[in-house]
Amino acid sequence: MAERISGHGTLARALVGVTASLALLVGLVTTGLTVRWVQLRGIGTDNTFHGVGPSDSPAPTGPCADKACNYLLLGSDSRAGLPPAQQEQFGTDESLGGANRADTIMLVHADPHLQKAIVLSFPRDLWVAIPGRGYDRINTAFEGGLRHGGPQLVAQTVANLTGLQIDHYLYVDLEGFRRTVNTLGGVDMCIPAYNVNTPGDLTGTAPNGDPILVHYDEVGHIADPNSGLNIKPGCQRLDGDQALAYVRTRHLPCDHIPDFARIGRQQQFIRAVVNQMLQPGMVAKAPGLVEPVLGNLRRDAKLLPSDLVYLVGQLRGLSTGAVEFRTVPGFAAQEGVKAVLRMDPSANEIFRAIKAGRPIGNVGTALVNTPPSEANTRVAVVDANSGGTASEVEGVLNDAGFDVSPGIWPASEAPVRVTGPAIMFRPEASANAQVVAAYFPDLQLVASTDLRGAQVALVIPSSYTMVRPGQGGGSGQSCPATS
């Protein structure tokens, strides 16, 4: 059990990207619930928000079923509604100064004509022009919170930065995230062992900025006193508290640039959640989950449950590769006493491609000193008469949040011929292969120029006995290579 020596945890971080995947629950409801959608249309709505375009541009018009739409997904560090024990651990809104930060900002671009979606993450410390305030970190645009125009100001800031219109927004706070994950019955995740950092004392930061020490007796855990994370590596079901800690954490041993590492885990988590919700068992549960899920979210009044159904239809491709994850690229800089991220000019390629409805390329998938996210790693499995082991391997990849859209290839259709178990990879995807190898450290890495649409392919013969992640090593594993 972790023993706190002094102080409280730092500002909590919430993953709002899960709202996009949670919206899937609405889309899985049968058309027989149309009347119920009408009854639910007023739950969690904000009548003050309106869609915006870049400054001096007209506001967006028309239903999203007829045109490409952009949904702003926001998550704040608000402690409102957290249980007393967690408010004691992480502080209350009042004890932290009363200001909210949008510590997670994502834009989902859904195009009905291209039948795909793009999830674009904005680092919280991105240095941007905020209308009426001048330059500051992008997350400060939400300081007014829900009641004082926070979503509207963030939307205008993002619109001006990207040149894209913002049609709608979805919001979740810490407690809403925690309750929603518990409503789902937890989330299955596979977590590698390279961040194991216990037993011992770990350094945290109190709300006033003072360092604190927290002692952990557990052997072989992954812990972060700032987020409350304390879990074993391996495949497991995370409850609301554990999931919240996992997507908030940004101070693990391999987190060389904390914000980028956290975004990678957020994107990984979104893909894993959606993969789980597409399972038949979750489809059957969906009708009873609609109301509690909507109750945990906040949305603009014009974003109706039926609109979420359409958004979900675009996001179903998360498990089939029809959704692309990107992050606005940046580099570390200093503005006075503030450590910030300045946007790399290559980000404009992402914005232009989204606006024009054309392929983005690889911009925004490789971040400075950060391994590629599992969500951006396309993995195939070659079943070389494995006797069912190949399906188990794909299950691990699925729960780990990889893009498994290439599927399982029989050996006769595989573009490569390898006799033994191995991780094949394109030479330009060596960093992606290192991420896969963190889950299967017993497999050798072999470069190949012929993997069809996959970046990485695991060759699984009958001789291979799978060692599940977290069971084949601990803190001795090195950090994955960065891009």
C-alpha positions as CSV (number, residue, x, y, z in Angstrom):
1,M,0.0,0.0,0.0
2,A,1.3,3.4,-0.9
3,E,2.0,5.6,2.2
4,R,1.9,9.4,1.7
5,I,4.6,11.2,3.5
6,S,3.4,14.7,3.0
7,G,1.3,17.0,0.8
8,H,-1.4,16.4,-1.8
9,G,-1.2,15.3,-5.4
10,T,-0.8,17.8,-8.2
11,L,-3.6,18.9,-10.6
12,A,-5.6,15.9,-11.8
13,R,-6.0,15.3,-15.5
14,A,-9.1,13.9,-17.2
15,L,-9.3,12.1,-20.5
16,V,-12.2,13.5,-22.4
17,G,-11.4,11.6,-25.5
18,V,-13.3,8.8,-24.0
19,T,-16.5,10.8,-24.6
20,A,-16.1,10.0,-28.3
21,S,-16.0,6.3,-27.6
22,L,-18.7,6.5,-24.9
23,A,-20.9,8.1,-27.5
24,L,-20.7,4.8,-29.3
25,L,-23.1,3.4,-26.7
26,V,-25.8,5.6,-28.0
27,G,-25.2,4.5,-31.6
28,L,-25.5,0.9,-30.6
29,V,-29.0,1.4,-29.5
30,T,-31.7,0.1,-31.9
31,T,-34.0,2.3,-33.8
32,G,-36.8,1.2,-31.5
33,L,-35.4,3.7,-28.9
34,T,-36.0,6.8,-31.1
35,V,-38.7,8.0,-28.7
36,R,-36.3,7.5,-25.8
37,W,-33.7,9.7,-27.6
38,V,-36.3,12.5,-27.7
39,Q,-36.8,12.1,-23.9
40,L,-33.1,12.3,-23.3
41,R,-32.4,15.3,-25.5
42,G,-32.3,17.7,-22.6
43,I,-29.9,15.8,-20.4
44,G,-26.5,17.5,-19.8
45,T,-27.1,20.3,-22.4
46,D,-25.5,23.7,-22.6
47,N,-27.8,26.4,-24.2
48,T,-25.1,29.0,-24.4
49,F,-22.7,27.4,-26.8
50,H,-22.8,28.0,-30.6
51,G,-20.7,26.7,-33.4
52,V,-17.9,29.0,-34.5
53,G,-15.5,29.4,-37.5
54,P,-12.2,31.2,-37.5
55,S,-12.4,34.9,-36.7
56,D,-14.2,36.9,-39.5
57,S,-15.6,33.7,-40.9
58,P,-19.2,32.6,-40.9
59,A,-20.4,30.1,-38.2
60,P,-21.0,26.6,-39.4
61,T,-24.4,25.7,-40.7
62,G,-26.3,22.6,-41.8
63,P,-26.7,19.1,-40.2
64,C,-23.6,17.0,-39.8
65,A,-25.3,14.1,-41.8
66,D,-24.8,16.3,-44.9
67,K,-21.3,17.7,-44.3
68,A,-18.0,17.1,-42.5
69,C,-18.3,18.2,-38.9
70,N,-15.8,19.0,-36.2
71,Y,-16.5,18.0,-32.6
72,L,-14.5,19.6,-29.7
73,L,-13.9,17.1,-26.9
74,L,-13.0,18.7,-23.6
75,G,-12.0,17.4,-20.2
76,S,-11.1,19.6,-17.2
77,D,-9.4,19.0,-13.9
78,S,-12.5,20.0,-11.9
79,R,-12.9,18.0,-8.7
80,A,-16.6,18.7,-8.5
81,G,-18.5,15.6,-7.4
82,L,-15.4,13.5,-6.6
83,P,-15.7,11.4,-3.4
84,P,-14.4,13.0,-0.2
85,A,-11.4,10.7,-0.1
86,Q,-10.3,11.7,-3.5
87,Q,-10.8,15.4,-2.8
88,E,-8.7,14.9,0.2
89,Q,-6.0,13.3,-1.9
90,F,-6.0,15.6,-4.9
91,G,-7.5,18.8,-3.5
92,T,-10.7,20.6,-4.1
93,D,-11.5,23.2,-6.8
94,E,-11.3,25.9,-4.0
95,S,-8.0,24.7,-2.6
96,L,-6.4,24.8,-6.1
97,G,-7.4,28.4,-6.7
98,G,-10.9,27.8,-8.2
99,A,-9.8,27.9,-11.9
100,N,-10.4,25.0,-14.2
101,R,-8.1,23.9,-17.0
102,A,-9.0,22.0,-20.1
103,D,-6.2,19.6,-19.6
104,T,-7.4,17.4,-22.5
105,I,-8.5,19.0,-25.8
106,M,-9.3,16.9,-28.8
107,L,-11.0,17.6,-32.1
108,V,-12.9,14.8,-33.9
109,H,-13.4,15.4,-37.6
110,A,-16.1,13.2,-39.0
111,D,-16.7,13.2,-42.8
112,P,-19.8,11.4,-44.1
113,H,-18.4,11.3,-47.6
114,L,-15.0,9.8,-46.8
115,Q,-16.5,7.4,-44.1
116,K,-13.7,8.1,-41.7
117,A,-12.8,10.2,-38.7
118,I,-9.7,11.9,-37.4
119,V,-9.0,12.4,-33.7
120,L,-6.5,15.3,-33.2
121,S,-5.0,15.9,-29.8
122,F,-3.8,19.4,-28.6
123,P,-1.0,19.4,-26.0
124,R,-2.2,21.3,-22.9
125,D,0.9,23.5,-22.9
126,L,0.6,24.6,-26.5
127,W,1.4,28.3,-26.8
128,V,-1.5,29.9,-28.7
129,A,-3.3,33.2,-29.2
130,I,-6.5,33.3,-27.0
131,P,-9.1,35.8,-28.2
132,G,-9.3,38.7,-25.8
133,R,-6.4,37.5,-23.7
134,G,-3.3,37.3,-25.8
135,Y,-0.9,34.4,-25.9
136,D,-1.0,31.7,-23.2
137,R,-1.1,27.9,-22.8
138,I,-4.1,26.6,-24.7
139,N,-5.6,24.9,-21.6
140,T,-6.1,28.3,-19.9
141,A,-8.8,29.2,-22.4
142,F,-11.1,27.0,-20.3
143,E,-10.5,28.9,-17.1
144,G,-14.1,30.2,-17.0
145,G,-15.4,26.7,-16.9
146,L,-18.8,25.6,-18.2
147,R,-20.6,28.4,-16.5
148,H,-18.5,31.3,-17.8
149,G,-17.9,30.5,-21.5
150,G,-15.0,28.1,-21.2
151,P,-16.1,25.8,-24.0
152,Q,-16.9,28.8,-26.3
153,L,-13.5,30.4,-25.8
154,V,-11.6,27.1,-26.4
155,A,-13.7,26.5,-29.5
156,Q,-12.8,29.9,-30.9
157,T,-9.2,29.5,-30.0
158,V,-9.0,26.1,-31.8
159,A,-10.9,27.5,-34.8
160,N,-8.5,30.4,-35.1
161,L,-5.5,28.2,-34.7
162,T,-6.5,25.5,-37.2
163,G,-8.7,27.4,-39.6
164,L,-11.4,24.8,-39.0
165,Q,-15.0,25.3,-38.0
166,I,-16.2,23.9,-34.7
167,D,-19.7,22.6,-34.8
168,H,-20.3,21.0,-31.4
169,Y,-18.6,20.1,-28.1
170,L,-18.7,17.3,-25.5
171,Y,-17.2,17.7,-22.0
172,V,-16.5,15.4,-19.1
173,D,-14.9,16.1,-15.7
174,L,-13.0,13.8,-13.4
175,E,-16.1,12.3,-11.6
176,G,-18.0,12.0,-14.9
177,F,-15.2,10.0,-16.4
178,R,-14.9,7.8,-13.3
179,R,-18.6,7.1,-13.2
180,T,-18.9,6.4,-16.9
181,V,-16.1,3.8,-16.8
182,N,-17.8,2.1,-13.9
183,T,-21.1,2.2,-15.8
184,L,-19.4,0.3,-18.6
185,G,-18.3,-2.4,-16.1
186,G,-14.7,-1.4,-16.4
187,V,-12.3,-1.4,-19.3
188,D,-10.0,-4.2,-20.4
189,M,-6.4,-3.1,-20.9
190,C,-3.1,-4.7,-21.5
191,I,-0.2,-2.6,-20.0
192,P,3.5,-3.4,-20.6
193,A,6.0,-3.7,-17.9
194,Y,8.7,-1.1,-18.9
195,N,7.3,1.6,-16.5
196,V,7.5,-0.6,-13.4
197,N,8.9,1.6,-10.6
198,T,8.2,0.0,-7.2
199,P,9.1,-0.7,-4.5
200,G,10.6,2.5,-3.2
201,D,9.9,6.2,-2.7
202,L,8.5,8.2,-5.6
203,T,8.6,12.0,-5.9
204,G,5.3,13.9,-6.4
205,T,4.3,17.5,-6.3
206,A,1.9,19.2,-3.9
207,P,-0.6,21.8,-5.2
208,N,1.7,24.6,-3.9
209,G,4.5,23.2,-6.0
210,D,6.5,21.7,-3.1
211,P,8.0,18.2,-3.7
212,I,6.6,15.3,-1.7
213,L,7.6,11.7,-1.3
214,V,5.3,8.7,-1.4
215,H,6.5,5.2,-0.4
216,Y,5.3,2.1,-2.2
217,D,5.8,-1.3,-0.6
218,E,4.4,-3.3,-3.6
219,V,6.9,-5.1,-5.8
220,G,6.6,-4.7,-9.6
221,H,3.9,-2.1,-9.8
222,I,3.5,1.0,-12.0
223,A,2.8,4.0,-9.8
224,D,2.5,7.7,-9.9
225,P,1.7,9.7,-6.8
226,N,0.5,12.7,-8.8
227,S,-2.3,10.8,-10.5
228,G,-3.0,8.1,-7.9
229,L,-1.9,5.3,-10.3
230,N,-0.8,2.1,-8.6
231,I,-1.4,-1.0,-10.8
232,K,0.4,-4.2,-11.9
233,P,1.5,-4.4,-15.5
234,G,-0.3,-7.0,-17.7
235,C,-3.8,-7.6,-19.0
236,Q,-6.5,-6.6,-16.5
237,R,-9.8,-4.8,-16.2
238,L,-9.5,-1.3,-14.9
239,D,-12.3,0.2,-12.8
240,G,-13.2,3.9,-12.9
241,D,-10.5,5.0,-10.4
242,Q,-7.8,3.0,-12.1
243,A,-8.7,4.1,-15.6
244,L,-8.8,7.7,-14.4
245,A,-5.3,7.4,-12.9
246,Y,-4.0,5.7,-16.0
247,V,-5.1,8.4,-18.5
248,R,-4.1,11.2,-16.1
249,T,-0.5,10.0,-15.4
250,R,2.4,11.8,-17.0
251,H,5.3,11.1,-14.6
252,L,6.3,7.5,-15.4
253,P,9.9,6.4,-15.9
254,C,9.7,6.4,-19.7
255,D,7.8,9.7,-20.0
256,H,10.6,11.9,-21.4
257,I,8.1,14.6,-22.5
258,P,5.2,14.2,-20.1
259,D,2.4,15.8,-22.1
260,F,3.2,13.8,-25.3
261,A,3.5,10.5,-23.3
262,R,0.1,11.1,-21.7
263,I,-1.5,11.9,-25.1
264,G,-0.2,8.6,-26.4
265,R,-1.9,6.7,-23.5
266,Q,-5.1,8.6,-24.0
267,Q,-5.2,7.6,-27.7
268,Q,-4.4,4.0,-26.7
269,F,-7.2,4.0,-24.1
270,I,-9.8,5.4,-26.6
271,R,-9.1,2.6,-29.1
272,A,-9.1,-0.1,-26.4
273,V,-12.5,1.2,-25.0
274,V,-14.1,1.3,-28.4
275,N,-12.8,-2.2,-29.3
276,Q,-14.4,-3.4,-26.1
277,M,-17.8,-1.7,-26.7
278,L,-18.0,-3.3,-30.2
279,Q,-18.2,-6.7,-28.6
280,P,-21.6,-8.4,-28.8
281,G,-22.0,-8.4,-25.0
282,M,-21.7,-4.6,-24.9
283,V,-24.1,-4.2,-27.8
284,A,-26.7,-6.1,-25.7
285,K,-26.2,-3.9,-22.7
286,A,-26.3,-0.6,-24.7
287,P,-30.0,0.3,-24.2
288,G,-29.7,0.4,-20.5
289,L,-26.5,2.4,-20.6
290,V,-27.7,5.4,-22.7
291,E,-29.2,7.5,-19.9
292,P,-26.3,7.1,-17.3
293,V,-23.7,7.8,-20.0
294,L,-25.5,11.0,-21.2
295,G,-25.9,12.0,-17.6
296,N,-22.1,12.0,-17.1
297,L,-21.4,14.2,-20.2
298,R,-22.0,17.8,-21.0
299,R,-22.8,18.9,-24.6
300,D,-24.1,21.8,-26.5
301,A,-27.9,21.9,-26.8
302,K,-27.8,21.5,-30.6
303,L,-25.9,18.2,-30.3
304,L,-28.8,15.8,-29.9
305,P,-28.6,12.1,-29.0
306,S,-29.5,11.4,-32.6
307,D,-26.5,13.5,-33.7
308,L,-24.3,11.4,-31.4
309,V,-25.7,8.3,-33.2
310,Y,-24.3,9.7,-36.5
311,L,-21.0,10.6,-34.9
312,V,-20.8,7.1,-33.6
313,G,-21.4,5.7,-37.0
314,Q,-18.2,7.5,-38.1
315,L,-16.3,6.3,-35.1
316,R,-17.1,2.7,-35.4
317,G,-14.1,2.4,-37.7
318,L,-11.8,2.8,-34.6
319,S,-11.4,-0.9,-34.5
320,T,-11.0,-1.3,-38.3
321,G,-8.5,1.5,-39.0
322,A,-11.1,4.0,-40.3
323,V,-10.1,6.5,-37.7
324,E,-6.7,8.2,-37.6
325,F,-5.1,9.6,-34.5
326,R,-2.9,12.6,-34.7
327,T,-1.3,15.1,-32.2
328,V,-0.5,18.7,-33.0
329,P,3.4,18.5,-33.1
330,G,5.4,20.9,-31.0
331,F,8.7,21.6,-29.4
332,A,9.7,22.8,-25.9
333,A,10.2,26.5,-25.4
334,Q,10.2,29.1,-22.6
335,E,7.9,32.1,-22.4
336,G,9.1,34.1,-19.4
337,V,8.8,31.8,-16.4
338,K,6.4,29.4,-18.3
339,A,7.6,26.1,-19.9
340,V,5.5,25.8,-23.0
341,L,5.2,24.0,-26.3
342,R,5.5,25.9,-29.5
343,M,3.6,24.5,-32.4
344,D,5.8,23.0,-35.1
345,P,4.9,24.5,-38.6
346,S,4.2,21.0,-39.9
347,A,1.0,21.1,-37.9
348,N,-0.5,23.3,-40.6
349,E,-0.2,20.3,-43.0
350,I,-2.7,18.5,-40.7
351,F,-5.1,21.4,-40.6
352,R,-5.0,21.9,-44.4
353,A,-5.5,18.2,-45.1
354,I,-8.5,18.0,-42.7
355,K,-10.1,21.1,-44.3
356,A,-9.5,19.8,-47.8
357,G,-10.6,16.2,-47.0
358,R,-7.4,14.7,-48.2
359,P,-4.9,12.2,-46.6
360,I,-2.8,13.6,-43.8
361,G,0.2,11.4,-44.2
362,N,2.4,10.7,-41.1
363,V,2.5,14.2,-39.7
364,G,1.5,14.2,-36.0
365,T,2.2,10.5,-35.5
366,A,5.8,10.9,-34.4
367,L,6.3,13.2,-31.4
368,V,9.7,14.4,-29.9
369,N,11.3,11.9,-27.6
370,T,8.1,9.9,-27.4
371,P,7.4,6.3,-28.6
372,P,4.6,6.0,-31.1
373,S,1.2,5.4,-29.6
374,E,-0.3,1.9,-29.8
375,A,-3.3,3.6,-31.4
376,N,-1.1,4.7,-34.3
377,T,0.6,1.2,-34.8
378,R,-1.1,-1.1,-37.4
379,V,-0.4,-4.7,-36.5
380,A,-1.1,-7.9,-38.4
381,V,-0.8,-11.4,-37.0
382,V,0.4,-14.3,-39.2
383,D,-1.1,-17.6,-38.1
384,A,1.5,-20.2,-39.1
385,N,-0.6,-23.1,-37.9
386,S,-0.6,-21.8,-34.4
387,G,-3.5,-23.8,-33.1
388,G,-5.3,-20.8,-31.8
389,T,-2.4,-18.9,-30.3
390,A,-2.6,-16.3,-33.0
391,S,-6.1,-15.3,-31.9
392,E,-4.8,-15.0,-28.3
393,V,-2.0,-12.7,-29.5
394,E,-4.5,-10.6,-31.5
395,G,-6.7,-10.4,-28.3
396,V,-3.7,-8.9,-26.4
397,L,-3.0,-6.4,-29.2
398,N,-6.7,-5.5,-29.2
399,D,-6.9,-4.8,-25.5
400,A,-3.6,-2.9,-25.6
401,G,-5.2,-0.4,-28.0
402,F,-3.3,-1.3,-31.2
403,D,-4.8,-0.8,-34.6
404,V,-5.5,-4.5,-35.5
405,S,-7.3,-3.7,-38.7
406,P,-4.9,-5.7,-40.9
407,G,-6.4,-8.8,-39.1
408,I,-5.0,-12.4,-38.9
409,W,-3.3,-13.7,-42.0
410,P,-3.0,-17.4,-42.7
411,A,0.6,-18.4,-43.5
412,S,-0.3,-19.1,-47.1
413,E,-1.4,-15.4,-47.6
414,A,1.3,-13.8,-45.6
415,P,3.6,-11.5,-47.7
416,V,6.7,-12.8,-45.7
417,R,8.1,-16.2,-45.1
418,V,9.5,-16.6,-41.6
419,T,9.8,-20.1,-40.0
420,G,10.1,-19.1,-36.4
421,P,8.2,-16.7,-34.1
422,A,9.1,-13.1,-34.8
423,I,8.0,-9.5,-35.0
424,M,8.4,-8.4,-38.6
425,F,8.5,-4.6,-39.3
426,R,8.9,-2.1,-42.1
427,P,12.3,-0.4,-41.7
428,E,10.6,3.0,-41.3
429,A,8.4,1.5,-38.5
430,S,11.2,0.3,-36.2
431,A,9.9,2.5,-33.4
432,N,6.4,1.0,-33.8
433,A,8.0,-2.4,-33.6
434,Q,9.7,-1.6,-30.4
435,V,6.3,-0.6,-28.9
436,V,4.9,-4.0,-30.0
437,A,8.0,-5.8,-28.6
438,A,7.3,-4.3,-25.1
439,Y,4.2,-6.6,-25.0
440,F,6.0,-9.6,-26.5
441,P,9.7,-9.3,-25.3
442,D,10.4,-12.9,-26.1
443,L,10.0,-12.4,-29.9
444,Q,12.9,-11.4,-32.1
445,L,12.7,-8.3,-34.3
446,V,13.2,-8.8,-38.1
447,A,13.0,-6.0,-40.7
448,S,10.9,-6.6,-43.8
449,T,10.0,-4.4,-46.8
450,D,6.9,-6.4,-47.6
451,L,4.1,-6.2,-45.1
452,R,1.2,-4.9,-47.2
453,G,-0.9,-2.5,-45.2
454,A,0.6,-3.3,-41.9
455,Q,3.5,-1.6,-40.2
456,V,4.3,-4.6,-38.0
457,A,3.4,-8.3,-38.3
458,L,3.7,-10.9,-35.6
459,V,4.5,-14.4,-37.0
460,I,3.0,-17.0,-34.6
461,P,3.8,-20.7,-35.4
462,S,2.7,-23.8,-33.5
463,S,6.0,-23.8,-31.5
464,Y,5.2,-20.5,-29.9
465,T,3.9,-20.3,-26.3
466,M,2.7,-16.9,-25.5
467,V,4.0,-15.1,-22.4
468,R,1.3,-12.5,-21.6
469,P,2.4,-8.9,-20.9
470,G,3.6,-8.3,-17.4
471,Q,4.6,-12.0,-16.9
472,G,7.8,-12.1,-18.7
473,G,9.8,-9.3,-17.0
474,G,9.5,-6.2,-15.0
475,S,11.6,-3.1,-14.5
476,G,14.5,-4.8,-16.3
477,Q,12.7,-4.0,-19.6
478,S,14.1,-0.9,-21.3
479,C,11.9,2.0,-22.6
480,P,10.7,1.7,-26.2
481,A,12.7,3.5,-28.8
482,T,11.3,7.0,-29.8
483,S,10.5,8.1,-33.3
